[in-house]
Amino acid sequence: MAVVTMRELLESGVHFGHQTRRWNPKMKRFIFTERNGIYIIDLLQSLSYIDRAYEFVKETVAHGGTVMFVGTKKQAQEAIAEQATRVGMPYVNQRWLGGMLTNFSTVYKRLQRLKELEQIDFEDVAASGLTKKELLVLSREKAKLEKTLGGIREMQKVPSAVWIVDTKKEHIAVGEARKLNIPVVAILDTNCDPDEVDYKIPGNDDAIRSVTLLTRVIADAVAEGLIARSGAGKAEGDKAAGEPLAAWERDLLEGEKKADEAEAPAAAEAEKPAEAAAEAPAAEAPAAEAPAAEAPAAEAPAADAEQA
């Protein structure tokens, strides 16, 4: 089954590019035609690139990786937050802080600070041991951190890949990812540079429906990867759970061995009467033959008497 259909792409307006005067010549190979001063993107190519990106994201997540969703433009904010939350992945949809990837150690300290502030009960002034003004300052700090870092609250390390909506607007994120050799998966509109992206999806990065559709596709790939990962983990768990059973199997084998050992003497005793019964006729046979052997001895004196 196809990841997404041509009909869905058309209905979402994925094929609409920018005006002909706002384009990047490197995108020429992805452009189908021009209509009313607007470039039309070749959706056949988009479909094949979507499949490629889908497989990459699925395999990355299946092998334990994470994908960061990035999209700070208004058209993408809601879709980015919704889809990333659905699959439990980190996201940035408000403002990209410089160094969020290249200086993650500092960002991680701010995440720890956010978690500290979340432990404070701002409603109970007496229990907090702080003045109202101090609580107000801390609550503002917490709100600011939540706005900028809330989406990556649970992130422990830099992601394995990033999904980006509008590489021109998120050029800082793209630059940081490339500096750290993190694969970039992104929507490429007709004004973008395809050389900056590892797994490109030619499409409209301005329409809400287009952004929502493509972000959902990537989130579906993440979900499928998570299912594959949990399946592999379950298989390993079953294998690990199977190891203690070896003791039971050992006991069972020992029990069978003891049963065999117990049956062996009984079988031996049962064989003894049979052997005795078989030996009895054999013993009688020589007894029956004994008179025949004695007959010549008895005849011998008779012959001697005749000679006398």
VOLUMLO-481431 format. One record per residue (C-alpha): residue number from 0; residue in one letter; x, y, z. Coordinates in steps of 0.02 Angstrom, whole numbers. Layout:
N
<r i="NUM" aa="A" X="X" Y="Y" Z="Z"/>
...
//
This chain:
308
<r i="0" aa="M" X="0" Y="0" Z="0"/>
<r i="1" aa="A" X="64" Y="173" Z="-46"/>
<r i="2" aa="V" X="118" Y="287" Z="95"/>
<r i="3" aa="V" X="16" Y="428" Z="18"/>
<r i="4" aa="T" X="-85" Y="439" Z="-143"/>
<r i="5" aa="M" X="-72" Y="560" Z="-287"/>
<r i="6" aa="R" X="-251" Y="615" Z="-251"/>
<r i="7" aa="E" X="-206" Y="664" Z="-72"/>
<r i="8" aa="L" X="-57" Y="764" Z="-134"/>
<r i="9" aa="L" X="-164" Y="855" Z="-262"/>
<r i="10" aa="E" X="-304" Y="892" Z="-139"/>
<r i="11" aa="S" X="-178" Y="961" Z="-14"/>
<r i="12" aa="G" X="-96" Y="1074" Z="-143"/>
<r i="13" aa="V" X="75" Y="995" Z="-126"/>
<r i="14" aa="H" X="108" Y="1030" Z="-311"/>
<r i="15" aa="F" X="102" Y="1220" Z="-298"/>
<r i="16" aa="G" X="274" Y="1303" Z="-294"/>
<r i="17" aa="H" X="326" Y="1485" Z="-278"/>
<r i="18" aa="Q" X="314" Y="1622" Z="-408"/>
<r i="19" aa="T" X="430" Y="1600" Z="-555"/>
<r i="20" aa="R" X="534" Y="1751" Z="-501"/>
<r i="21" aa="R" X="566" Y="1672" Z="-330"/>
<r i="22" aa="W" X="652" Y="1508" Z="-368"/>
<r i="23" aa="N" X="815" Y="1414" Z="-349"/>
<r i="24" aa="P" X="884" Y="1350" Z="-516"/>
<r i="25" aa="K" X="942" Y="1191" Z="-427"/>
<r i="26" aa="M" X="758" Y="1145" Z="-408"/>
<r i="27" aa="K" X="732" Y="1143" Z="-596"/>
<r i="28" aa="R" X="734" Y="952" Z="-605"/>
<r i="29" aa="F" X="587" Y="942" Z="-484"/>
<r i="30" aa="I" X="477" Y="1066" Z="-580"/>
<r i="31" aa="F" X="344" Y="995" Z="-696"/>
<r i="32" aa="T" X="285" Y="1156" Z="-778"/>
<r i="33" aa="E" X="240" Y="1338" Z="-750"/>
<r i="34" aa="R" X="62" Y="1403" Z="-743"/>
<r i="35" aa="N" X="2" Y="1582" Z="-715"/>
<r i="36" aa="G" X="173" Y="1636" Z="-652"/>
<r i="37" aa="I" X="182" Y="1492" Z="-526"/>
<r i="38" aa="Y" X="290" Y="1337" Z="-538"/>
<r i="39" aa="I" X="204" Y="1168" Z="-529"/>
<r i="40" aa="I" X="303" Y="1031" Z="-442"/>
<r i="41" aa="D" X="315" Y="857" Z="-519"/>
<r i="42" aa="L" X="214" Y="749" Z="-399"/>
<r i="43" aa="L" X="274" Y="586" Z="-475"/>
<r i="44" aa="Q" X="448" Y="629" Z="-412"/>
<r i="45" aa="S" X="373" Y="686" Z="-247"/>
<r i="46" aa="L" X="291" Y="515" Z="-223"/>
<r i="47" aa="S" X="455" Y="421" Z="-248"/>
<r i="48" aa="Y" X="549" Y="540" Z="-133"/>
<r i="49" aa="I" X="413" Y="523" Z="0"/>
<r i="50" aa="D" X="433" Y="333" Z="-3"/>
<r i="51" aa="R" X="621" Y="351" Z="15"/>
<r i="52" aa="A" X="607" Y="472" Z="162"/>
<r i="53" aa="Y" X="473" Y="362" Z="242"/>
<r i="54" aa="E" X="585" Y="208" Z="237"/>
<r i="55" aa="F" X="734" Y="305" Z="307"/>
<r i="56" aa="V" X="635" Y="376" Z="453"/>
<r i="57" aa="K" X="556" Y="207" Z="491"/>
<r i="58" aa="E" X="724" Y="117" Z="493"/>
<r i="59" aa="T" X="806" Y="255" Z="597"/>
<r i="60" aa="V" X="673" Y="244" Z="732"/>
<r i="61" aa="A" X="665" Y="54" Z="726"/>
<r i="62" aa="H" X="850" Y="49" Z="769"/>
<r i="63" aa="G" X="826" Y="160" Z="922"/>
<r i="64" aa="G" X="845" Y="333" Z="844"/>
<r i="65" aa="T" X="742" Y="490" Z="872"/>
<r i="66" aa="V" X="678" Y="618" Z="747"/>
<r i="67" aa="M" X="663" Y="802" Z="793"/>
<r i="68" aa="F" X="518" Y="895" Z="711"/>
<r i="69" aa="V" X="559" Y="1076" Z="668"/>
<r i="70" aa="G" X="439" Y="1206" Z="598"/>
<r i="71" aa="T" X="422" Y="1379" Z="673"/>
<r i="72" aa="K" X="318" Y="1463" Z="537"/>
<r i="73" aa="K" X="135" Y="1490" Z="581"/>
<r i="74" aa="Q" X="72" Y="1368" Z="450"/>
<r i="75" aa="A" X="175" Y="1227" Z="527"/>
<r i="76" aa="Q" X="168" Y="1259" Z="714"/>
<r i="77" aa="E" X="8" Y="1164" Z="752"/>
<r i="78" aa="A" X="46" Y="1015" Z="639"/>
<r i="79" aa="I" X="224" Y="999" Z="706"/>
<r i="80" aa="A" X="167" Y="999" Z="889"/>
<r i="81" aa="E" X="20" Y="883" Z="858"/>
<r i="82" aa="Q" X="111" Y="750" Z="756"/>
<r i="83" aa="A" X="271" Y="751" Z="860"/>
<r i="84" aa="T" X="170" Y="733" Z="1020"/>
<r i="85" aa="R" X="70" Y="591" Z="943"/>
<r i="86" aa="V" X="228" Y="487" Z="918"/>
<r i="87" aa="G" X="324" Y="550" Z="1070"/>
<r i="88" aa="M" X="462" Y="640" Z="976"/>
<r i="89" aa="P" X="546" Y="808" Z="1019"/>
<r i="90" aa="Y" X="491" Y="961" Z="922"/>
<r i="91" aa="V" X="527" Y="1147" Z="902"/>
<r i="92" aa="N" X="381" Y="1253" Z="841"/>
<r i="93" aa="Q" X="410" Y="1423" Z="921"/>
<r i="94" aa="R" X="588" Y="1483" Z="900"/>
<r i="95" aa="W" X="748" Y="1395" Z="857"/>
<r i="96" aa="L" X="880" Y="1439" Z="987"/>
<r i="97" aa="G" X="1054" Y="1449" Z="913"/>
<r i="98" aa="G" X="1157" Y="1302" Z="973"/>
<r i="99" aa="M" X="1008" Y="1190" Z="1008"/>
<r i="100" aa="L" X="1105" Y="1049" Z="923"/>
<r i="101" aa="T" X="1287" Y="1108" Z="918"/>
<r i="102" aa="N" X="1283" Y="1168" Z="1099"/>
<r i="103" aa="F" X="1162" Y="1041" Z="1170"/>
<r i="104" aa="S" X="1255" Y="1026" Z="1336"/>
<r i="105" aa="T" X="1204" Y="1204" Z="1379"/>
<r i="106" aa="V" X="1027" Y="1178" Z="1316"/>
<r i="107" aa="Y" X="1016" Y="1021" Z="1424"/>
<r i="108" aa="K" X="1058" Y="1125" Z="1578"/>
<r i="109" aa="R" X="912" Y="1239" Z="1538"/>
<r i="110" aa="L" X="801" Y="1085" Z="1522"/>
<r i="111" aa="Q" X="855" Y="1032" Z="1697"/>
<r i="112" aa="R" X="815" Y="1208" Z="1758"/>
<r i="113" aa="L" X="641" Y="1193" Z="1680"/>
<r i="114" aa="K" X="611" Y="1030" Z="1772"/>
<r i="115" aa="E" X="666" Y="1111" Z="1936"/>
<r i="116" aa="L" X="542" Y="1253" Z="1910"/>
<r i="117" aa="E" X="404" Y="1129" Z="1873"/>
<r i="118" aa="Q" X="426" Y="1058" Z="2049"/>
<r i="119" aa="I" X="379" Y="1224" Z="2128"/>
<r i="120" aa="D" X="198" Y="1250" Z="2181"/>
<r i="121" aa="F" X="167" Y="1431" Z="2130"/>
<r i="122" aa="E" X="-6" Y="1430" Z="2209"/>
<r i="123" aa="D" X="53" Y="1390" Z="2386"/>
<r i="124" aa="V" X="157" Y="1541" Z="2436"/>
<r i="125" aa="A" X="181" Y="1488" Z="2617"/>
<r i="126" aa="A" X="245" Y="1312" Z="2576"/>
<r i="127" aa="S" X="365" Y="1374" Z="2442"/>
<r i="128" aa="G" X="462" Y="1482" Z="2566"/>
<r i="129" aa="L" X="475" Y="1622" Z="2437"/>
<r i="130" aa="T" X="399" Y="1794" Z="2423"/>
<r i="131" aa="K" X="263" Y="1832" Z="2297"/>
<r i="132" aa="K" X="383" Y="1933" Z="2193"/>
<r i="133" aa="E" X="511" Y="1792" Z="2187"/>
<r i="134" aa="L" X="375" Y="1670" Z="2136"/>
<r i="135" aa="L" X="318" Y="1790" Z="2000"/>
<r i="136" aa="V" X="494" Y="1802" Z="1930"/>
<r i="137" aa="L" X="514" Y="1613" Z="1933"/>
<r i="138" aa="S" X="344" Y="1585" Z="1852"/>
<r i="139" aa="R" X="391" Y="1702" Z="1710"/>
<r i="140" aa="E" X="556" Y="1610" Z="1688"/>
<r i="141" aa="K" X="462" Y="1445" Z="1684"/>
<r i="142" aa="A" X="338" Y="1510" Z="1554"/>
<r i="143" aa="K" X="481" Y="1571" Z="1444"/>
<r i="144" aa="L" X="574" Y="1405" Z="1455"/>
<r i="145" aa="E" X="414" Y="1307" Z="1420"/>
<r i="146" aa="K" X="381" Y="1409" Z="1265"/>
<r i="147" aa="T" X="553" Y="1384" Z="1190"/>
<r i="148" aa="L" X="604" Y="1215" Z="1261"/>
<r i="149" aa="G" X="439" Y="1131" Z="1304"/>
<r i="150" aa="G" X="442" Y="1024" Z="1147"/>
<r i="151" aa="I" X="614" Y="950" Z="1186"/>
<r i="152" aa="R" X="585" Y="930" Z="1374"/>
<r i="153" aa="E" X="623" Y="742" Z="1372"/>
<r i="154" aa="M" X="766" Y="748" Z="1247"/>
<r i="155" aa="Q" X="924" Y="670" Z="1321"/>
<r i="156" aa="K" X="1041" Y="687" Z="1172"/>
<r i="157" aa="V" X="1047" Y="759" Z="996"/>
<r i="158" aa="P" X="923" Y="675" Z="878"/>
<r i="159" aa="S" X="966" Y="544" Z="747"/>
<r i="160" aa="A" X="876" Y="645" Z="611"/>
<r i="161" aa="V" X="777" Y="807" Z="592"/>
<r i="162" aa="W" X="616" Y="841" Z="498"/>
<r i="163" aa="I" X="612" Y="1022" Z="439"/>
<r i="164" aa="V" X="473" Y="1125" Z="362"/>
<r i="165" aa="D" X="545" Y="1268" Z="257"/>
<r i="166" aa="T" X="734" Y="1251" Z="251"/>
<r i="167" aa="K" X="754" Y="1436" Z="208"/>
<r i="168" aa="K" X="670" Y="1494" Z="367"/>
<r i="169" aa="E" X="754" Y="1359" Z="472"/>
<r i="170" aa="H" X="926" Y="1384" Z="394"/>
<r i="171" aa="I" X="1009" Y="1389" Z="565"/>
<r i="172" aa="A" X="937" Y="1219" Z="611"/>
<r i="173" aa="V" X="991" Y="1149" Z="442"/>
<r i="174" aa="G" X="1167" Y="1218" Z="466"/>
<r i="175" aa="E" X="1184" Y="1143" Z="640"/>
<r i="176" aa="A" X="1120" Y="974" Z="581"/>
<r i="177" aa="R" X="1242" Y="971" Z="436"/>
<r i="178" aa="K" X="1386" Y="1021" Z="550"/>
<r i="179" aa="L" X="1348" Y="870" Z="661"/>
<r i="180" aa="N" X="1314" Y="755" Z="511"/>
<r i="181" aa="I" X="1134" Y="731" Z="565"/>
<r i="182" aa="P" X="1025" Y="678" Z="416"/>
<r i="183" aa="V" X="901" Y="812" Z="363"/>
<r i="184" aa="V" X="728" Y="763" Z="298"/>
<r i="185" aa="A" X="634" Y="914" Z="232"/>
<r i="186" aa="I" X="502" Y="985" Z="116"/>
<r i="187" aa="L" X="584" Y="1070" Z="-33"/>
<r i="188" aa="D" X="487" Y="1213" Z="-111"/>
<r i="189" aa="T" X="545" Y="1289" Z="-275"/>
<r i="190" aa="N" X="647" Y="1422" Z="-183"/>
<r i="191" aa="C" X="749" Y="1298" Z="-78"/>
<r i="192" aa="D" X="923" Y="1227" Z="-101"/>
<r i="193" aa="P" X="912" Y="1036" Z="-124"/>
<r i="194" aa="D" X="1098" Y="1015" Z="-86"/>
<r i="195" aa="E" X="1066" Y="1055" Z="98"/>
<r i="196" aa="V" X="945" Y="910" Z="121"/>
<r i="197" aa="D" X="985" Y="725" Z="131"/>
<r i="198" aa="Y" X="808" Y="658" Z="109"/>
<r i="199" aa="K" X="710" Y="785" Z="9"/>
<r i="200" aa="I" X="523" Y="792" Z="-25"/>
<r i="201" aa="P" X="481" Y="916" Z="-166"/>
<r i="202" aa="G" X="322" Y="1004" Z="-114"/>
<r i="203" aa="N" X="231" Y="1156" Z="-50"/>
<r i="204" aa="D" X="297" Y="1214" Z="119"/>
<r i="205" aa="D" X="178" Y="1362" Z="135"/>
<r i="206" aa="A" X="3" Y="1287" Z="128"/>
<r i="207" aa="I" X="-63" Y="1222" Z="295"/>
<r i="208" aa="R" X="-142" Y="1068" Z="216"/>
<r i="209" aa="S" X="18" Y="1022" Z="124"/>
<r i="210" aa="V" X="126" Y="1042" Z="279"/>
<r i="211" aa="T" X="2" Y="945" Z="385"/>
<r i="212" aa="L" X="-8" Y="801" Z="261"/>
<r i="213" aa="L" X="181" Y="781" Z="240"/>
<r i="214" aa="T" X="214" Y="799" Z="427"/>
<r i="215" aa="R" X="83" Y="666" Z="461"/>
<r i="216" aa="V" X="170" Y="549" Z="337"/>
<r i="217" aa="I" X="336" Y="570" Z="429"/>
<r i="218" aa="A" X="248" Y="543" Z="596"/>
<r i="219" aa="D" X="170" Y="384" Z="527"/>
<r i="220" aa="A" X="344" Y="324" Z="479"/>
<r i="221" aa="V" X="403" Y="359" Z="657"/>
<r i="222" aa="A" X="253" Y="264" Z="727"/>
<r i="223" aa="E" X="290" Y="114" Z="616"/>
<r i="224" aa="G" X="472" Y="119" Z="670"/>
<r i="225" aa="L" X="420" Y="121" Z="853"/>
<r i="226" aa="I" X="308" Y="-31" Z="824"/>
<r i="227" aa="A" X="453" Y="-122" Z="741"/>
<r i="228" aa="R" X="567" Y="-74" Z="885"/>
<r i="229" aa="S" X="443" Y="-135" Z="1017"/>
<r i="230" aa="G" X="421" Y="-297" Z="920"/>
<r i="231" aa="A" X="608" Y="-327" Z="918"/>
<r i="232" aa="G" X="617" Y="-284" Z="1102"/>
<r i="233" aa="K" X="476" Y="-405" Z="1140"/>
<r i="234" aa="A" X="565" Y="-543" Z="1044"/>
<r i="235" aa="E" X="724" Y="-509" Z="1143"/>
<r i="236" aa="G" X="621" Y="-506" Z="1303"/>
<r i="237" aa="D" X="543" Y="-674" Z="1260"/>
<r i="238" aa="K" X="716" Y="-743" Z="1227"/>
<r i="239" aa="A" X="779" Y="-673" Z="1392"/>
<r i="240" aa="A" X="625" Y="-741" Z="1480"/>
<r i="241" aa="G" X="657" Y="-908" Z="1399"/>
<r i="242" aa="E" X="829" Y="-924" Z="1478"/>
<r i="243" aa="P" X="765" Y="-957" Z="1657"/>
<r i="244" aa="L" X="656" Y="-1096" Z="1585"/>
<r i="245" aa="A" X="817" Y="-1189" Z="1552"/>
<r i="246" aa="A" X="820" Y="-1230" Z="1738"/>
<r i="247" aa="W" X="646" Y="-1304" Z="1725"/>
<r i="248" aa="E" X="699" Y="-1399" Z="1572"/>
<r i="249" aa="R" X="851" Y="-1459" Z="1666"/>
<r i="250" aa="D" X="742" Y="-1518" Z="1811"/>
<r i="251" aa="L" X="626" Y="-1602" Z="1689"/>
<r i="252" aa="L" X="770" Y="-1688" Z="1603"/>
<r i="253" aa="E" X="840" Y="-1741" Z="1771"/>
<r i="254" aa="G" X="669" Y="-1807" Z="1822"/>
<r i="255" aa="E" X="657" Y="-1906" Z="1662"/>
<r i="256" aa="K" X="833" Y="-1970" Z="1689"/>
<r i="257" aa="K" X="790" Y="-2026" Z="1867"/>
<r i="258" aa="A" X="632" Y="-2110" Z="1803"/>
<r i="259" aa="D" X="736" Y="-2202" Z="1673"/>
<r i="260" aa="E" X="860" Y="-2254" Z="1807"/>
<r i="261" aa="A" X="718" Y="-2316" Z="1919"/>
<r i="262" aa="E" X="642" Y="-2414" Z="1775"/>
<r i="263" aa="A" X="808" Y="-2495" Z="1730"/>
<r i="264" aa="P" X="819" Y="-2609" Z="1888"/>
<r i="265" aa="A" X="635" Y="-2655" Z="1871"/>
<r i="266" aa="A" X="664" Y="-2703" Z="1691"/>
<r i="267" aa="A" X="818" Y="-2801" Z="1741"/>
<r i="268" aa="E" X="719" Y="-2896" Z="1875"/>
<r i="269" aa="A" X="581" Y="-2932" Z="1750"/>
<r i="270" aa="E" X="710" Y="-3001" Z="1631"/>
<r i="271" aa="K" X="784" Y="-3120" Z="1764"/>
<r i="272" aa="P" X="631" Y="-3236" Z="1777"/>
<r i="273" aa="A" X="622" Y="-3239" Z="1589"/>
<r i="274" aa="E" X="805" Y="-3288" Z="1580"/>
<r i="275" aa="A" X="779" Y="-3419" Z="1717"/>
<r i="276" aa="A" X="630" Y="-3491" Z="1623"/>
<r i="277" aa="A" X="736" Y="-3498" Z="1466"/>
<r i="278" aa="E" X="879" Y="-3582" Z="1560"/>
<r i="279" aa="A" X="765" Y="-3716" Z="1639"/>
<r i="280" aa="P" X="731" Y="-3814" Z="1478"/>
<r i="281" aa="A" X="913" Y="-3798" Z="1436"/>
<r i="282" aa="A" X="958" Y="-3876" Z="1605"/>
<r i="283" aa="E" X="831" Y="-4017" Z="1583"/>
<r i="284" aa="A" X="896" Y="-4062" Z="1412"/>
<r i="285" aa="P" X="1065" Y="-4126" Z="1478"/>
<r i="286" aa="A" X="971" Y="-4225" Z="1614"/>
<r i="287" aa="A" X="868" Y="-4311" Z="1480"/>
<r i="288" aa="E" X="1023" Y="-4349" Z="1383"/>
<r i="289" aa="A" X="1109" Y="-4425" Z="1535"/>
<r i="290" aa="P" X="1018" Y="-4596" Z="1527"/>
<r i="291" aa="A" X="1065" Y="-4609" Z="1344"/>
<r i="292" aa="A" X="1244" Y="-4585" Z="1394"/>
<r i="293" aa="E" X="1226" Y="-4715" Z="1533"/>
<r i="294" aa="A" X="1154" Y="-4845" Z="1413"/>
<r i="295" aa="P" X="1320" Y="-4890" Z="1334"/>
<r i="296" aa="A" X="1394" Y="-4904" Z="1508"/>
<r i="297" aa="A" X="1257" Y="-5028" Z="1557"/>
<r i="298" aa="E" X="1281" Y="-5127" Z="1396"/>
<r i="299" aa="A" X="1466" Y="-5142" Z="1425"/>
<r i="300" aa="P" X="1454" Y="-5268" Z="1574"/>
<r i="301" aa="A" X="1330" Y="-5372" Z="1473"/>
<r i="302" aa="A" X="1454" Y="-5388" Z="1332"/>
<r i="303" aa="D" X="1590" Y="-5436" Z="1457"/>
<r i="304" aa="A" X="1476" Y="-5572" Z="1529"/>
<r i="305" aa="E" X="1450" Y="-5651" Z="1358"/>
<r i="306" aa="Q" X="1638" Y="-5658" Z="1330"/>
<r i="307" aa="A" X="1659" Y="-5746" Z="1497"/>
//
